[in-house]
Amino acid sequence: GIEVPLTTPGATNATITFNPAKTTDSGNYQVRVTNGGGNKLSAAVALTVNAVAVNPPVIGTPPTSATSAVGGTAAFTVLATGSGTLTYQWLKGVAVLNGQTGPTLNLTPVDVDSGGTYTVSVSNAGGTVEASAVLTVAPAITAQSPTTGTLHPGESLRLFVTAVGPAPLTYQWRRDTSPLPNSNAAELVVNPVT
């Protein structure tokens, strides 16, 4: 690492600022934190100061939050500008999505665990900028009882649905447009029908 003279502003603080930064400031920086119990050396941070100013990236259009059902698709796109070559890295939460290094992230198929915050980090030699969007996963019905049928008074009616989606799933059966009381399960039984 580079020895920063203790007279440098910020050299003995939690933050150090180089303003203006000079090419001679390039190097690997670490900080040693000390108290009565000992000391700990931070990981190295590489700093490169280019001789020619590079315009940092600017996000013109951030990704837009979306909703998709289980089994569906979702895509996030970012439009960014900046000097030189822009690089992209997508993350879900704080986890890096390996191989997702373009301006568009495609999620196919969406599953019950796909929901969350997706962030894109756009970088060039001038810096890094980030933008985020949220994917909400809606439930999908994967099976259900027949949609038509004929019964006679006194017979039993059984209707069911199988659905997938992020927990908890809730159910509310309806007759025409009116909610049925006490019908909050994946199965509805009416015995006998009238």
N, C-alpha and C positions, 0 to 999 in steps of 0.2 A: 504494500500500500504506500501511499504518499504521506510523508510527514508534513502536516500543516502547521506552520508556526503558530504558537499559542497567541501571538499578537494579531492573527487574522480574525476579523469580525466573525463571530459565531463559532470559532474553533473549540470553545469550551461549553457550547450549548447543544441542545438536542437537534438544532437546525443550523445548517451553514449555507450561506448564499454567496454566489459568485456573481457580482453585478458591477461592471460588465465582466462576462467570462472571457478569458483569453485562451489562445491555443495552448499556452504553457500550463493551463489548469487541467489539461487532459490527464487521465490516469485512473487508478483504482483507489477508491476511498473507503476507509473503515473508521469506525469510532469505537473507542474503548470507554465503557461505562463503569465507574468505580464507586463503591461505597465502603463502609466499614467491614462488610462481609467478603470483600474481594472485588474482582473486576471481570468483565465479559467483553469480548471483542465481537463486533457485528460482522455480518457477511460483507464482502466487498461489493461496492457499487462502481461500475465502470462509467466514467464520464469522458465523452469525446467532444471537444470543442472544434468545430470546423472553421477553417480559415475564411471560407465564404459563407455568408449568412444563407440559411435555408429556411424558406417559409414553412412553418409547421403545418400539419394537416388541419383542415377545417371541415367539419361535417355540415354539408348543405342540407341534406335530407336524412334525418335519423330513421332507424327502423321503426315501424308502426306496430303497436301491440295488436294481438289477434286472438281469436277464439276458434278452436277447431275441435271436432268430435273425435273420440277414439276411433282409430282406423283411417282418419282423414289425413290431410296434408297441411303444412304451414310453412311459410317462407318469410324471412326477414331480409331486407335489403337496406344498405347504407350507401349514400352518395357522398363522396368526400373529394376534396381538392387539396393540393399542396405541391411543393417543389419535389422534383425527383421521383423516385419510385415509392409508391405507397404500399405498405404491407398491412395485412388484416389478420386478426385472430379473434375468433368467437369463443365465448365462455358461457356456461350455464351456471349461474350463481358465481362461485369463485373457481369452478373447475374448468380447465382448458379443454376445449373440444378438439381433440387431435384431428388434423387434416382439414379443419374448417378454416381456411385461410384466404377466402375470397370475399368480395363485397356482398354476396348473397349466401344465406344459410337456409338450406332446405331440410325440413323435418318430415320424413316419409317412412313409414306411417307414424302418425301421432299415437302414442300409447298413454296409459294412465299415469306414467311417471314423467311425461314430456312437459307438463306444466311448470312454469317458473319464469325467472328473469333471465333473459339472454342479453349479453353485452358484447359489443364489438369494439375492439381496440384497433385504432388506425394509427400507423406510425410512419415516419420518415426520419431522415437525419436531423430534422428540426424539432422533433418532439412527438408526443403521443396524445391522442384525444380519444374519448370513449363516449358511447351512446348505448342506451338500453331500451328494451321493449319486453313486454310480458306476454307469455302464451298462457291462455286459460283453456283448460281441457274440459269440453262439455261431454256429458254422458252419451252413449250410443245404445240403442236397443238392438240386441243380437238375436233374440227369439221372442215370439209371443204366441199366445193361443190363437186359434183361428179367428179371423176378423168378422165372420158371419156365421149364423147358425140358427136353428129353430128348436125351441123347447116347448114343452107342454106344462101347464100349471101342475105344481107338485114335484117336478123334476129338480135336479140340482144343477146349478150353474157354477162352473169353475173357469176363471180367466187367470192367466199368468203372463208375466213378462220377465225376460232375462236382460239385464242391462250391465254395461261396464262403464267405468269412469272413476275419477278420483273419489275416494271415500270422504265423507259419508254420502251415500245415495239415499234420497228420500223418495217416497212414492205417494201419489194421491190419485185414486181412481175417481172417474167422473161418469155420470150418466148424462148424455147429451153435453151440456156445458156446466152442469151443476156438480160440485164436489160431493162425493158420497161420504157420510159420516163413518168413522172407524174403518177406513179402507186405506191404510197407510203401509201396506206390505206389498211384496212383489206378486202376491197371489190374492185374488178376490173370489170368495165362495159365497154364493147365495143359495140357501137350502131351506125351504123349497122356494122356487120362483113363483111369482103370482102374475 
